[in-house]
Each structure stands twice: as C-alpha cells, then as structure tokens.
Amino acid sequence: VTVGDHHRADPCFTSGVAVSVSDIELEESRWPDFRRVALAQGIHSALATPMRLRGKVIGTMNLFGADAGEASARDAAVAQALADVATIGLLQERVIRDGQIIEEQLHRALDSRVMIEQAKGVIAHALTLSMDDAFAMLRKYSRDHNLTIRAVAERVSDRELKAQDIAKAVENAATR
C-alpha cells in the first residue's frame, strides 16, 4: 500500500486535520488494505499529521505504533511540530534542487556561448568575414542541416567541420 494510492481517501490529507487511529484492528471497513498490511507489520495504531504550505496540505506525516492506544494531546503536538519541520526540510531540498538545475542550465548556456564565439572566430578568420556574418553562416548551416548551433560550433571548434565546407553548403543551399 503506497501513500500515492490512497492520499485522496486520507482524511488527514483532505481535511488538513490530524487523524488518530487508536486500534487499526477495528478499521476493517474504512481501510481494509491498509489494515491488513499494517497488522502484518505489527502496527496497531497510527497518527497522521498534515504537512502544510501556506495553509494548503501538501502531504501527511504518519507515525505508527506497535501498541493500540489513542495518541495523547502532547504526542499529537510533537507530531505536528515534526511534520512542520519535515515540510520545511522538503521545501528547502526542493529550493536547493531547483537552484542546482538553474545553475547547471546557466553553465551549459555559458559553455554554449563560449563554443559559439570560438566557432564564429574560426569562421570569420578563415573566410575573412565579420563576426556577425560568421554567425549568420553558422546559423544558416545549422538550420539547413537540422542541427543545433552549439553542435555545429563544437564541430567547427574541434576542427571536424571546416569553415570552407560551411561556406560551400550555405552557397549551395542559396542556389537551389
């Protein structure tokens, strides 16, 4: 039984209020699958606490007990505090992960820009063109060959593709 399978039927998730189940043995009609799995694992009580972000429930944190019994008000308060800390931790992890993705994208963009500038320089020098004309030729070749500008620039910078070959291909495309 996974959380994703039952979160919509979870009263804690839908109401945003903590739910205590003092004796899972007695919950056959409400959660038969959960009851079966929980009892097989030696779980006899549960406390679900909401994880909130700006008043919206984004998940639940569930604590399980080996013995049947109602959770005390103190236990429920401690569980809610743990759920709040867990929510902060999850959100912080998300911010860090998103920041890393953006950083990787920026590095890739910068690397691409450097590669393209190098290729423009190679083409401009080899064909005695301005940097703008070299870029226009690089872009035209890329489009005509259904390649990214970065991919063509990399081939030019690695000397796998000569500026003269790009010029011929662009010239041939213009005469078609």
N, C-alpha and C positions, 0 to 999 in steps of 0.2 A: 504494500500500500504506500503510495508516494503522496507527498503533500500536493503536488500538482494535480493529482487525480481528484482530490476531494476539497480543494480550497473554497470552491463556490458553495459547498454544503457546510462548510465550517462556520458555526455560529459566531465564533470569535472574529473571524475574518470579515464576515458580512455585517456584524453589528458593531465591531470595534470595542466590544466589552469582553473582559476576561471570562473564561469559561472553566469551571472546575468540575471534574468528574470524580466523585469520591469512590465509586466502585464500578470499574469497567465491566465486571461480571454481569451487572444489571442493565447494560446498554445494548442488548442484542437487537432490539427493534430500531434504535437510532443509527448505530454504526456497526452493522454485523461484520463487515470485512475487517475493520479496524479492531474490533473486539477480539476476533479470532487471532489475528496476528499479535496483538498486544499481550493477550493471555499466554500465547505460546512462548513469548519472550519474557514472561514473568512480570509483566507490567499490570498493576491493578488499580492505579489512579493516575489522573492527568490534570494538568493545569495549562491552559492555553492563554497566552497574553498577547495583545495586539502590538504590532510594530508599526508606529505611525510616522508619517512625514507630513508636516503642516496639516494635521488633522485627518489625513487620509490614511487608511490602513493599507500598508504595502506588503504585509506578511504577518505571520504569527510565530512566536517562540513557544515551544511546547516543552514542559517539564513532566517527567514521568516518575511515578513512584512504584516501588516494589510491594508496598502495602496499600490496602484500601484505606481511605480516610479523606476527610474534607481538608483542603488547604486552609491554613489559618489566614487571617487578615494580614498578619505580618509577612507570611510566606508569599502571599499574593502581591504585597507591596514590593518585596525584594525581587520577585519575578518580573514585575513591571519595570523596575529600575534596570534589571539585567537586559530586558527587551529593549529599553530605550538606549542603553549603551551599545547593544548589538546593532541597533538601527544606525547609530552614529558611525560605528565601525564599518558597516556595509556601505554607507553613503560615502565615507572617506575613501574606502577602497575604490569605489566607482569613480570618484573625482581623480584619484591618482591614476587609475587605468585610463580614463579619458584623456588626462594630461599627457600620459606616455604615448597614446595614439596620436595626439596632435603633434607632440614633439617629433615622433617618427615621420609623420607626414611633412612637417616643416623641413626636417633633414633631407628627406627624399626630394622635396621641391628644390631645396638649395643645391643638392647634388646634381639634379637635372639641369638647373640653371647654369651651373659651372660647366657641365658637359656640353650644353648647347653653345655657350660662349666660346668654348675651346673649338668646337666644330666650326662655328662661324669664322673664327680667326683662321683656321686651316683653309677653309673655302675662300675667304677674302684674300688671303695671301697667295694661294695657288692660282686663282683666277683674276687677280688684280681687281677686286670688287670692293665696294663699301660694305661695312658690316650689315647695313640694312638690306642690301641686295643679296648678300650671302645668306642672311636669314630667310629672305623670300624664296631663294632657291632651295634651301634646306626644307622649308615648309612645303613647297610645291612637290618636291621629290617624296616627302613623307606622305602627303595626301595621295599622290599618284600611285604609290606602292602600298597604300593602306597600312602604314607603319606609324608609330608614334615618332614625334620629332626627337624625343630622347633616344629611341632605338637607333635612328639614323645617325644622330650626333655621336652616339657611342661607337658605332661602326667607323665613322669618319675619324674620331679621336684615336681609335685603336688601329688606324691605317688599314682597315679591312675594306673600306669604301673610299675611292679616290674622288677628289673634287671634280676632276675631269669627267669621271663616269656620271656624277650627278648632273653636271652641265649638259652632257650628251643626252641623258634621259629626259631632262627638262626641255631641251631643244626639240627632241623627237616628239614629245607629248604636245608641244606647241604647234608642230607642223601637221599633226594628224587631223 
